[in-house]
Amino acid sequence: MNFYFRGAYYSFTQTQVAIAALVVVLAIIIAIAAFQQRGTTRTTSFRTRFGTEYDRALLAHGSRQEAEDMLAGRESRVQSLEIRDLNSDERNHFNEDWKVIQARFVDHPRFAVTEADDLINALLESRGYPHANFEQRAADISVTHPHIMEDYRLAHSVAVRLGNAEATTEELRTAIIQYRSVFDELVQATRPAPQLTTA
């Protein structure tokens, strides 16, 4: 087989052409496999880091790529915030406030759940999370504390329903337990530096 290229003739046997074609096909297969592996590794990393928030993002966006891009955006946002640990005086103050809320729950469960929600908000602001609506705040927290997100979302859903007097005593009890889980995590947490997931 002869080819003319830039003023010169090149001669290849059919075996050489077949080998060259095989090399090109193998290179394409390797590139596709590497691309797929990179996507799988990225997905695994996001699933591990975000837990239930990954599933929530996937449900909201419908596309794995869009969900992961959104979660990467969360990571970038939180990386730019000045999140800090509480000092010992602040920690003691919040712990005392929590004891009051917990004691109040016996006689005034609805009020205690509302106070617990407010206390979590105050604690987050003290740690440097910006004042924001619940969804933005939950998104920010999910980057460094993904395993408390289910408790936080469920407890908050009970707290916001209290104005309509829809929550049962059992729901209120569960909500205060969930808030306690969130509180314990956030009041003691040493802020881990978020690891940006590679794109």
MIDOSE-1310 file (N, C-alpha, C; in nm, 2 decimals, decimal comma, always signed):
residues 199
mnfy	+0,08/-0,12/+0,00/+0,00/+0,00/+0,00/+0,09/+0,12/+0,00; +0,07/+0,22/-0,09/+0,15/+0,34/-0,11/+0,07/+0,46/-0,07; +0,14/+0,55/+0,00/+0,08/+0,68/+0,04/+0,18/+0,79/+0,00; +0,12/+0,90/-0,04/+0,20/+1,02/-0,08/+0,17/+1,12/+0,03
frga	+0,28/+1,17/+0,09/+0,26/+1,27/+0,20/+0,38/+1,37/+0,19; +0,35/+1,50/+0,17/+0,45/+1,60/+0,17/+0,57/+1,57/+0,07; +0,53/+1,54/-0,05/+0,63/+1,52/-0,15/+0,70/+1,39/-0,15; +0,66/+1,29/-0,06/+0,73/+1,17/-0,05/+0,63/+1,05/-0,06
yysf	+0,68/+0,94/-0,12/+0,60/+0,82/-0,12/+0,64/+0,73/-0,01; +0,53/+0,67/+0,06/+0,56/+0,58/+0,17/+0,49/+0,45/+0,13; +0,56/+0,34/+0,15/+0,51/+0,21/+0,12/+0,49/+0,13/+0,25; +0,37/+0,07/+0,26/+0,34/-0,01/+0,38/+0,28/-0,14/+0,34
tqtq	+0,32/-0,25/+0,41/+0,26/-0,38/+0,38/+0,12/-0,38/+0,45; +0,04/-0,47/+0,40/-0,09/-0,49/+0,46/-0,08/-0,52/+0,61; +0,02/-0,60/+0,65/+0,04/-0,63/+0,79/+0,07/-0,50/+0,87; +0,16/-0,41/+0,82/+0,19/-0,29/+0,89/+0,07/-0,20/+0,90
vaia	-0,02/-0,20/+0,80/-0,14/-0,12/+0,81/-0,23/-0,18/+0,91; -0,25/-0,31/+0,91/-0,33/-0,38/+1,01/-0,29/-0,35/+1,15; -0,15/-0,36/+1,17/-0,10/-0,33/+1,31/-0,12/-0,19/+1,35; -0,10/-0,09/+1,26/-0,13/+0,05/+1,29/-0,27/+0,07/+1,32
alvv	-0,36/+0,01/+1,25/-0,51/+0,02/+1,28/-0,54/-0,04/+1,42; -0,48/-0,15/+1,45/-0,50/-0,22/+1,58/-0,45/-0,13/+1,69; -0,33/-0,06/+1,67/-0,28/+0,03/+1,77/-0,37/+0,15/+1,80; -0,43/+0,20/+1,69/-0,52/+0,31/+1,70/-0,65/+0,27/+1,77
vlai	-0,70/+0,16/+1,74/-0,82/+0,11/+1,81/-0,79/+0,08/+1,96; -0,68/+0,02/+1,99/-0,64/+0,00/+2,13/-0,63/+0,13/+2,21; -0,57/+0,23/+2,14/-0,55/+0,36/+2,21/-0,69/+0,42/+2,24; -0,78/+0,41/+2,15/-0,91/+0,46/+2,17/-0,98/+0,39/+2,28
iiai	-0,97/+0,26/+2,28/-1,04/+0,18/+2,39/-0,98/+0,22/+2,53; -0,84/+0,23/+2,53/-0,78/+0,27/+2,66/-0,82/+0,41/+2,70; -0,84/+0,50/+2,61/-0,88/+0,64/+2,64/-1,02/+0,63/+2,70; -1,11/+0,56/+2,63/-1,25/+0,55/+2,68/-1,25/+0,48/+2,82
aafq	-1,18/+0,38/+2,84/-1,17/+0,31/+2,97/-1,12/+0,40/+3,08; -1,02/+0,48/+3,05/-0,96/+0,58/+3,14/-1,06/+0,68/+3,18; -1,14/+0,73/+3,08/-1,24/+0,83/+3,10/-1,35/+0,78/+3,19; -1,39/+0,65/+3,17/-1,50/+0,59/+3,25/-1,45/+0,57/+3,39
qrgt	-1,32/+0,52/+3,40/-1,27/+0,50/+3,54/-1,26/+0,63/+3,62; -1,22/+0,74/+3,55/-1,21/+0,87/+3,61/-1,35/+0,91/+3,67; -1,46/+0,89/+3,58/-1,59/+0,92/+3,62/-1,64/+0,83/+3,74; -1,60/+0,70/+3,74/-1,64/+0,61/+3,85/-1,57/+0,65/+3,98
trtt	-1,44/+0,69/+3,97/-1,37/+0,73/+4,09/-1,43/+0,86/+4,14; -1,46/+0,95/+4,06/-1,52/+1,08/+4,10/-1,65/+1,05/+4,17; -1,74/+0,97/+4,11/-1,87/+0,93/+4,17/-1,85/+0,87/+4,31; -1,76/+0,77/+4,32/-1,73/+0,70/+4,44/-1,69/+0,80/+4,55
sfrt	-1,60/+0,89/+4,51/-1,56/+1,00/+4,60/-1,67/+1,08/+4,66; -1,76/+1,13/+4,57/-1,87/+1,21/+4,61/-1,97/+1,13/+4,69; -2,00/+1,01/+4,66/-2,09/+0,92/+4,74/-2,03/+0,90/+4,88; -1,90/+0,88/+4,89/-1,84/+0,86/+5,02/-1,84/+0,98/+5,10
rfgt	-1,81/+1,10/+5,04/-1,80/+1,22/+5,11/-1,94/+1,28/+5,15; -2,04/+1,26/+5,07/-2,17/+1,33/+5,09/-2,28/+1,24/+5,14; -2,26/+1,11/+5,13/-2,37/+1,01/+5,18/-2,50/+1,04/+5,12; -2,60/+1,06/+5,21/-2,74/+1,08/+5,16/-2,76/+1,21/+5,08
eydr	-2,67/+1,31/+5,10/-2,68/+1,43/+5,03/-2,65/+1,40/+4,88; -2,56/+1,30/+4,85/-2,54/+1,27/+4,71/-2,67/+1,22/+4,65; -2,74/+1,13/+4,72/-2,86/+1,08/+4,66/-2,96/+1,19/+4,64; -2,97/+1,28/+4,74/-3,06/+1,39/+4,73/-3,03/+1,48/+4,61
alla	-2,90/+1,51/+4,59/-2,86/+1,59/+4,47/-2,89/+1,52/+4,34; -2,87/+1,39/+4,34/-2,89/+1,31/+4,22/-3,04/+1,31/+4,18; -3,13/+1,30/+4,29/-3,27/+1,31/+4,27/-3,31/+1,45/+4,22; -3,25/+1,55/+4,27/-3,29/+1,69/+4,24/-3,25/+1,72/+4,10
hgsr	-3,13/+1,67/+4,06/-3,08/+1,72/+3,93/-3,10/+1,61/+3,82; -3,12/+1,49/+3,85/-3,15/+1,39/+3,75/-3,03/+1,34/+3,67; -2,92/+1,41/+3,68/-2,80/+1,37/+3,60/-2,68/+1,36/+3,70; -2,61/+1,25/+3,69/-2,49/+1,23/+3,78/-2,39/+1,35/+3,76
qeae	-2,37/+1,39/+3,64/-2,27/+1,50/+3,62/-2,32/+1,63/+3,68; -2,45/+1,66/+3,66/-2,50/+1,79/+3,72/-2,50/+1,78/+3,87; -2,54/+1,67/+3,93/-2,54/+1,65/+4,08/-2,39/+1,67/+4,13; -2,30/+1,60/+4,07/-2,16/+1,61/+4,11/-2,10/+1,75/+4,10
dmla	-2,14/+1,82/+3,99/-2,09/+1,96/+3,97/-2,15/+2,05/+4,08; -2,27/+2,02/+4,12/-2,34/+2,10/+4,22/-2,27/+2,08/+4,36; -2,23/+1,95/+4,38/-2,16/+1,92/+4,51/-2,02/+1,97/+4,51; -1,96/+1,97/+4,39/-1,82/+2,03/+4,38/-1,83/+2,19/+4,41
gres	-1,94/+2,25/+4,37/-1,97/+2,39/+4,39/-1,98/+2,41/+4,54; -2,05/+2,32/+4,61/-2,06/+2,33/+4,76/-1,93/+2,33/+4,82; -1,84/+2,24/+4,78/-1,71/+2,22/+4,84/-1,63/+2,35/+4,82; -1,64/+2,41/+4,70/-1,56/+2,53/+4,67/-1,62/+2,65/+4,76
rvqs	-1,75/+2,66/+4,77/-1,81/+2,76/+4,85/-1,76/+2,75/+5,00; -1,76/+2,63/+5,05/-1,73/+2,61/+5,19/-1,58/+2,64/+5,21; -1,50/+2,60/+5,11/-1,35/+2,62/+5,12/-1,32/+2,77/+5,14; -1,41/+2,86/+5,08/-1,39/+3,00/+5,09/-1,44/+3,07/+5,21
leir	-1,52/+2,99/+5,29/-1,57/+3,04/+5,42/-1,47/+3,04/+5,53; -1,48/+3,12/+5,63/-1,39/+3,12/+5,74/-1,46/+3,04/+5,86; -1,47/+2,91/+5,84/-1,53/+2,83/+5,95/-1,43/+2,81/+6,06; -1,47/+2,82/+6,18/-1,37/+2,80/+6,29/-1,43/+2,71/+6,40
dlns	-1,35/+2,67/+6,49/-1,39/+2,60/+6,61/-1,44/+2,70/+6,71; -1,52/+2,65/+6,80/-1,56/+2,74/+6,91/-1,45/+2,74/+7,01; -1,43/+2,85/+7,08/-1,34/+2,85/+7,19/-1,41/+2,79/+7,31; -1,33/+2,76/+7,42/-1,39/+2,69/+7,53/-1,50/+2,77/+7,60
dern	-1,49/+2,90/+7,61/-1,60/+2,98/+7,67/-1,73/+2,96/+7,58; -1,72/+2,97/+7,45/-1,83/+2,96/+7,37/-1,89/+2,82/+7,38; -1,81/+2,72/+7,38/-1,85/+2,58/+7,39/-1,93/+2,56/+7,52; -1,88/+2,61/+7,63/-1,95/+2,60/+7,76/-2,08/+2,67/+7,76
hfne	-2,08/+2,79/+7,70/-2,21/+2,87/+7,69/-2,31/+2,79/+7,61; -2,28/+2,73/+7,49/-2,37/+2,65/+7,41/-2,42/+2,53/+7,49; -2,32/+2,46/+7,56/-2,36/+2,34/+7,63/-2,46/+2,38/+7,74; -2,44/+2,49/+7,81/-2,54/+2,53/+7,91/-2,68/+2,56/+7,85
dwkv	-2,67/+2,63/+7,73/-2,80/+2,66/+7,66/-2,87/+2,53/+7,63; -2,80/+2,43/+7,58/-2,86/+2,30/+7,54/-2,92/+2,24/+7,66; -2,86/+2,24/+7,78/-2,91/+2,18/+7,90/-3,05/+2,24/+7,94; -3,06/+2,37/+7,92/-3,18/+2,44/+7,95/-3,29/+2,40/+7,85
iqar	-3,26/+2,39/+7,72/-3,36/+2,34/+7,62/-3,40/+2,20/+7,66; -3,31/+2,11/+7,69/-3,34/+1,97/+7,72/-3,43/+1,96/+7,84; -3,40/+2,04/+7,94/-3,49/+2,04/+8,06/-3,63/+2,10/+8,03; -3,63/+2,20/+7,95/-3,76/+2,26/+7,91/-3,85/+2,16/+7,83
fvdh	-3,79/+2,07/+7,76/-3,86/+1,98/+7,68/-3,97/+1,90/+7,75; -3,95/+1,87/+7,88/-4,05/+1,79/+7,96/-4,18/+1,86/+7,97; -4,18/+1,99/+7,99/-4,30/+2,06/+8,01/-4,35/+2,14/+7,88; -4,25/+2,17/+7,80/-4,29/+2,25/+7,68/-4,22/+2,20/+7,56
prfa	-4,25/+2,08/+7,51/-4,18/+2,02/+7,40/-4,18/+2,10/+7,27; -4,29/+2,16/+7,24/-4,29/+2,24/+7,11/-4,19/+2,36/+7,12; -4,20/+2,43/+7,23/-4,11/+2,54/+7,25/-3,96/+2,50/+7,25; -3,94/+2,38/+7,31/-3,80/+2,33/+7,32/-3,74/+2,30/+7,18
vtea	-3,83/+2,24/+7,10/-3,78/+2,21/+6,96/-3,75/+2,33/+6,88; -3,84/+2,43/+6,90/-3,81/+2,56/+6,83/-3,68/+2,62/+6,88; -3,66/+2,62/+7,01/-3,54/+2,67/+7,07/-3,41/+2,59/+7,02; -3,43/+2,46/+7,01/-3,32/+2,38/+6,96/-3,28/+2,42/+6,82
ddli	-3,38/+2,45/+6,73/-3,35/+2,49/+6,60/-3,28/+2,63/+6,60; -3,32/+2,72/+6,69/-3,26/+2,85/+6,70/-3,12/+2,84/+6,75; -3,10/+2,75/+6,85/-2,96/+2,73/+6,90/-2,87/+2,67/+6,80; -2,91/+2,58/+6,72/-2,83/+2,53/+6,61/-2,79/+2,64/+6,52
nall	-2,88/+2,73/+6,48/-2,85/+2,84/+6,39/-2,75/+2,94/+6,46; -2,77/+2,96/+6,59/-2,67/+3,05/+6,66/-2,53/+2,99/+6,66; -2,53/+2,86/+6,69/-2,40/+2,78/+6,70/-2,33/+2,79/+6,56; -2,41/+2,77/+6,45/-2,35/+2,77/+6,32/-2,29/+2,91/+6,29
esrg	-2,36/+3,02/+6,32/-2,31/+3,15/+6,30/-2,19/+3,18/+6,38; -2,19/+3,13/+6,50/-2,07/+3,15/+6,59/-1,95/+3,08/+6,53; -1,97/+2,97/+6,46/-1,86/+2,90/+6,39/-1,82/+2,96/+6,26; -1,89/+3,05/+6,21/-1,85/+3,12/+6,09/-1,94/+3,09/+5,96
ypha	-2,04/+3,00/+5,98/-2,13/+2,98/+5,87/-2,21/+3,10/+5,85; -2,23/+3,15/+5,73/-2,30/+3,27/+5,70/-2,45/+3,26/+5,73; -2,52/+3,37/+5,77/-2,66/+3,37/+5,78/-2,72/+3,34/+5,65; -2,81/+3,24/+5,64/-2,87/+3,20/+5,51/-3,00/+3,12/+5,54
nfeq	-3,07/+3,10/+5,43/-3,19/+3,01/+5,45/-3,15/+2,87/+5,48; -3,25/+2,79/+5,52/-3,21/+2,66/+5,57/-3,14/+2,57/+5,46; -3,19/+2,58/+5,34/-3,13/+2,49/+5,23/-2,98/+2,53/+5,21; -2,95/+2,66/+5,21/-2,81/+2,70/+5,19/-2,73/+2,66/+5,31
raad	-2,78/+2,68/+5,42/-2,71/+2,64/+5,54/-2,68/+2,48/+5,55; -2,79/+2,41/+5,51/-2,77/+2,26/+5,51/-2,67/+2,22/+5,40; -2,67/+2,29/+5,29/-2,57/+2,26/+5,18/-2,43/+2,29/+5,23; -2,41/+2,40/+5,30/-2,28/+2,43/+5,36/-2,23/+2,33/+5,46
isvt	-2,32/+2,29/+5,55/-2,28/+2,19/+5,65/-2,25/+2,06/+5,59; -2,32/+2,02/+5,49/-2,31/+1,89/+5,43/-2,17/+1,86/+5,38; -2,09/+1,96/+5,36/-1,95/+1,94/+5,30/-1,86/+1,88/+5,41; -1,87/+1,93/+5,53/-1,78/+1,88/+5,64/-1,85/+1,79/+5,74
hphi	-1,99/+1,79/+5,74/-2,06/+1,70/+5,83/-2,17/+1,63/+5,76; -2,14/+1,55/+5,66/-2,25/+1,49/+5,58/-2,33/+1,38/+5,66; -2,27/+1,32/+5,76/-2,35/+1,21/+5,83/-2,45/+1,26/+5,93; -2,46/+1,40/+5,96/-2,56/+1,45/+6,04/-2,68/+1,51/+5,96
medy	-2,66/+1,51/+5,83/-2,76/+1,58/+5,75/-2,90/+1,53/+5,76; -2,91/+1,40/+5,76/-3,05/+1,34/+5,77/-3,12/+1,38/+5,90; -3,05/+1,37/+6,01/-3,10/+1,42/+6,14/-3,14/+1,57/+6,13; -3,05/+1,65/+6,07/-3,07/+1,79/+6,07/-3,20/+1,82/+5,98
rlah	-3,21/+1,76/+5,87/-3,32/+1,79/+5,78/-3,45/+1,74/+5,85; -3,45/+1,63/+5,91/-3,57/+1,57/+5,97/-3,62/+1,66/+6,09; -3,52/+1,69/+6,17/-3,56/+1,77/+6,29/-3,61/+1,91/+6,25; -3,54/+1,97/+6,15/-3,59/+2,10/+6,10/-3,73/+2,10/+6,04
svav	-3,76/+1,99/+5,97/-3,89/+1,98/+5,91/-4,00/+1,97/+6,02; -3,97/+1,91/+6,14/-4,06/+1,92/+6,25/-4,07/+2,06/+6,31; -3,96/+2,12/+6,32/-3,96/+2,26/+6,38/-4,04/+2,36/+6,30; -4,03/+2,35/+6,17/-4,11/+2,44/+6,08/-4,26/+2,41/+6,08
rlgn	-4,29/+2,29/+6,11/-4,44/+2,25/+6,11/-4,51/+2,30/+6,24; -4,43/+2,34/+6,34/-4,49/+2,36/+6,47/-4,59/+2,48/+6,47; -4,57/+2,57/+6,38/-4,67/+2,68/+6,37/-4,81/+2,63/+6,33; -4,81/+2,52/+6,27/-4,94/+2,46/+6,23/-4,99/+2,36/+6,33
aeat	-4,92/+2,34/+6,43/-4,95/+2,24/+6,54/-4,97/+2,10/+6,48; -4,89/+2,06/+6,39/-4,91/+1,93/+6,32/-4,82/+1,82/+6,38; -4,72/+1,86/+6,46/-4,62/+1,75/+6,51/-4,68/+1,68/+6,63; -4,66/+1,55/+6,63/-4,71/+1,47/+6,74/-4,60/+1,48/+6,85
teel	-4,64/+1,43/+6,97/-4,54/+1,42/+7,08/-4,42/+1,34/+7,04; -4,45/+1,23/+6,98/-4,34/+1,14/+6,94/-4,25/+1,20/+6,84; -4,30/+1,28/+6,74/-4,22/+1,35/+6,65/-4,13/+1,46/+6,71; -4,19/+1,52/+6,81/-4,12/+1,62/+6,89/-4,00/+1,56/+6,96
rtai	-4,03/+1,44/+7,03/-3,92/+1,37/+7,10/-3,81/+1,33/+7,00; -3,85/+1,28/+6,89/-3,75/+1,23/+6,79/-3,67/+1,35/+6,74; -3,74/+1,47/+6,72/-3,67/+1,59/+6,67/-3,57/+1,64/+6,77; -3,60/+1,63/+6,90/-3,51/+1,68/+7,00/-3,39/+1,59/+7,01
iqyr	-3,41/+1,46/+6,99/-3,30/+1,37/+6,98/-3,21/+1,39/+6,86; -3,27/+1,42/+6,75/-3,20/+1,45/+6,63/-3,12/+1,58/+6,64; -3,18/+1,68/+6,70/-3,11/+1,81/+6,72/-2,99/+1,78/+6,81; -3,01/+1,70/+6,91/-2,90/+1,67/+7,00/-2,78/+1,61/+6,93
svfd	-2,81/+1,52/+6,84/-2,70/+1,46/+6,75/-2,63/+1,57/+6,67; -2,71/+1,66/+6,61/-2,65/+1,77/+6,53/-2,57/+1,86/+6,62; -2,63/+1,89/+6,74/-2,56/+1,98/+6,83/-2,43/+1,92/+6,88; -2,43/+1,80/+6,92/-2,30/+1,73/+6,97/-2,19/+1,73/+6,86
elvq	-2,23/+1,71/+6,74/-2,13/+1,71/+6,63/-2,08/+1,85/+6,61; -2,16/+1,95/+6,61/-2,12/+2,09/+6,57/-2,05/+2,16/+6,69; -2,09/+2,13/+6,81/-2,03/+2,20/+6,92/-1,89/+2,15/+6,95; -1,86/+2,03/+6,92/-1,73/+1,97/+6,95/-1,64/+1,96/+6,83
atrp	-1,69/+1,98/+6,72/-1,62/+1,95/+6,59/-1,49/+2,04/+6,58; -1,39/+1,97/+6,55/-1,27/+2,04/+6,49/-1,29/+2,04/+6,35; -1,29/+2,16/+6,29/-1,32/+2,18/+6,15/-1,22/+2,11/+6,06; -1,26/+2,00/+5,99/-1,17/+1,94/+5,89/-1,16/+2,03/+5,77
apql	-1,05/+2,04/+5,71/-1,04/+2,11/+5,58/-1,10/+2,03/+5,47; -1,21/+2,09/+5,40/-1,27/+2,01/+5,30/-1,17/+1,97/+5,19; -1,18/+1,85/+5,14/-1,10/+1,80/+5,03/-1,17/+1,82/+4,91; -1,13/+1,91/+4,82/-1,20/+1,94/+4,70/-1,19/+1,81/+4,61
tta	-1,30/+1,77/+4,56/-1,30/+1,65/+4,48/-1,25/+1,68/+4,34; -1,16/+1,61/+4,29/-1,11/+1,64/+4,16/-1,21/+1,62/+4,05; -1,21/+1,71/+3,96/-1,31/+1,71/+3,85/-1,28/+1,60/+3,75
